[in-house]
Structure formats: C-alpha cells, structure tokens
Amino acid sequence: MKVVRVSLILLFLLGVFWFLNLLVSPKYIESLVEGSMISEYYDSPKNHEVLFIGDCEVYANFSPMVFYEEEGISSYIRGSSQQLIWQSYGILKETLKYEIPKVVIFNVNAMRYSKPVSEAYNRLTIDKMKWSKEKVEMIFSSMTEEESFLSYVFPILRYHSRIFELSEEDFTYLFQRRQNTFNGFLINQNIKGVESLPTKRPLTETRFADITYEYLDKIRELCEENNIQLVLIKAPSLYPYWYTEYDEQIKEYASKYGLDYYNFLENILEIGLDYHVDTYDGGLHLNLHGATKLSKYFAPILKEKYSLTDYRDHEEINAYYQKELEKYYREIGRGV
Amino acid sequence: MKKVFILGIICLFFLVGCGQETIQTEEKYSFSYNNMEFVLGDVFTREKFGTEIEYSEVASCAFEGLDKTFKYEHYEITTYPDGEDDRIYSIYLLDDTVPTKEGVKITDDVSKMTEIYGNDYTQQGESYLYSKNNTTIQFYTSNGVIIGIEYSIVMDN
C-alpha cells in the first residue's frame, strides 16, 4: 500500500514537472515565430521534390507557393534564423527519415560561421525539433560555452524565470500549434528600402574554416548516398557582404564536385529586384514582393534543369496546394 | 602583537590587490577626436556626436532592435539597442586623418603597431586584435600596412 502511495506521489510530481516544462517553454507562435518554423514541417504532407536548407536567406527569399503556382513544383523550406552549417546537415539528415527529395538546395551564407554564434539563435533552430539522434548531435555541436545539454532536455532549467512573464500565448498554445509559414516561407510585406549600408570591413580570413568544409562535404555525401542533386545558392541579400573571396571558394567547390551554384547577387537585374521596394529591412531580406520576383525567376530554372514533376496534374497534391494557395492569398490580402 | 602585524600585512596585500584590480577594470580602449571622447558601451546621441553624413540600420534575423550605423567624415559608429537607448558597439576609422589615442593610424605599418601596442595580440589572417577589459582594437592590414582600424565592445551572447 505504501509503495502504491509513494508511486502515485512520484507520478504526480513527475506530471507537475512535465507540465511546468511545457508551460515555461517559449511557444514561438505569436512572438519570435522563427522558432516554430523547423517544427511546422512535421505537420506538412511529405511530397516534396525540392528541399531548401539554410538560414534566414532561404525562408525570407523563396516562396514555395510561387514555385507551385508557376511550375507545379512541390518544395519545402527548412530554414531557420542563423542556421549554422552543422545544423543544416542535422536538419537534412532528419528530413531524409521522412522523405527523399530530388533536389536539396543549400544557401551557402552559413559557410562564413565556423563556431556557434549565440544561444538565442540555437534555440530558434533546435528547441522545437522532435527528439532524435540528429537533435542530440546538433545540440552538442551548437552549444555555446554557457549552454548545457540538460537545459534542452528540461527547458525549465533555462526558462524558469519565464514563470513570472507568462503571456496569453503560453496558455493558448500549450497543447496546440498554429501554422505561421507557407511550406517554410515566412511572409513579410513591409517595405524598407536600402538607403546605405555599413562600410565593408576588410576580410580577416579569406578561406572558409575547415569545419564548414567538413560539413559541406557531409551534406554533399549524404545527398550522393540518397541520389539527391545538391544545389548551392547564395540568396541576393546585400548584407552581410558576400565577399568575392567567398564566392570564388564556392565556385571552386562546386566545380570540383560537379555541383550547380547560383549566386543570385549576380542576377539582380534579370530578376528585376529593386532594393528600394523589394526588401523589408534595408537589404538583408526580401519582402513578399521581392521573394515573389526571385521565386518566379528561379522556378523555371529548377523545373527544367532538374526535370521536376508538375504536380498540378496530381489530384491529391494539387488539392493540398490549392488549399494552401487560397490561405496564402488570404494572408497576403490581409497584410501580414 | 606579532599576530596583529601579520594580519595587518595580509590586509595591506588585499587592499593593494583590490586597488590594482580597480585600476585595471577601468582601462578600456577608447577613441577621441576633436575633443570628443568615444567610450564603447556609452549611450550614443546625435546631440553629443553630431549629425551623420550617412545612416543605415541593420536588423537581426529574428530579434527586435536595430544595429544602427552613423557614418561621419572620418569614422563610423555602430550602436546596439539597449532598451530605449542606443549604445556604442564599434567605431571604425575610415582614413589616415584620425589616429588612435596611442598614435597609430591607417597607412602606418605593422611594426609601428607592435611598437606601441605590443605583441600580445590575436592574429587572424592579416588582422591583429588587442583586447582589454571587454573592449578590443583591431588592425586590418594588407602587406604589412594598416588599412583599417576598429574599436569594438565584447558582447555577451
């Protein structure tokens, strides 16, 4: 009888502990929505021929809805803020458990970062990932000195002070999620044109760090093993500066391994980008208008070069995209 | 009496130690120009530093707040948000008319830099970084000649 009582008390305490962990964890639904993007993928139908991985330069600059509307391409963006290359590798590995796309597109901006940048960005990418071997590896490779693995397992260790700052969002989304993106694309319709940019600093290191090459190799090898075409891109963000020395190294790497590399900074005129109106933050990210232009430019290239399927003829997938497109245009009309 | 003496000596050591530490923590890299003192981490206002000739804002990927850059004729100040204030994050010198407080300027060679700042630097490619109490001064060089100088504050993540 005593054993039962003790067990019940223990069970109750465990339940309270679990609930508190859930309660204090940031929900990333109404504020810092960038933190929910990685997990939105789990709810999406797994029918993608194209997968984007990388930092904010993918989730802000490319619209899968436009890809579909223009060429019937089914794609998903698993991007997150300041996604580091070892995180992109982990996300790719995890995604391959769910589906094998035909093409993986990696935005090479992350090559400039050879070590974890900040805990805040790590959290946005990792916190809401499902538990897996990849998540554990990613935590260990991403942690800054101040972070601990246990705080990812038990968020209360990190977020206990939030208990005094809980908002309505914390209760509303305690047991539910809301879609904030369209296949990983985060809409931003604001306009803040480029007026001027900070002075370009001389490069301190002209060669990318070995660790970034190591992970680029891993991404490439993983794609090869799964018969996936890896494509490298550099989104047309004007800042942080993409140095010629960086570009040359990527061109060299792409040529060595027979990969395609698209540096969209070289195609600004053809794309029709106008940085006075097509960016929401002075040249770092494109707004909806700019992303639409870039996606319309890239869609036929993708379709033709990689012989992608036109899913507009596929009943089930088309029905999904038509529903999403309806929501997409409703969202745009509303002015997000 | 002997015990009191030893205790006194120990206290003296502690006091001297504390005093030295206080002096050290106050030593930071800072820049001055036209009788204006630019201290990293201080609140930036146009009233104090004048109106810039160019202004740009850089947002972070997800978080609120803007890093602002104020470009003047000979230097560029970048600030970081701290509540309602903007604090000086970095000062980037743009030409050879503005030397550092210690007397090194763009176009000087690396030997002058080491003569004045010493050899306790971290080298990354062709740049040299000196650190002092959460502030840094970085010399960007090319072929042994200084082509850029930047003061920065070390921020916690």
Interface residues (C-beta under 8 A of the other chain):
Chain A: L32 E34 G35 D55 C56 S81 Q82 V117 S118 E119 A120 Y121 L124 T144 E146 K192 E195 S196 L197 P198 T199 R201 P202 L203 T204 E205 T206 Y239 D281 G282 L284
Chain B: E54 Y55 S56 E57 V58 A59 C61 A62 F63 T69 K71 E76 T78 Y92 L94 Q124 G125 E126 S127 Y140 S142 I147 G148 E150 N157
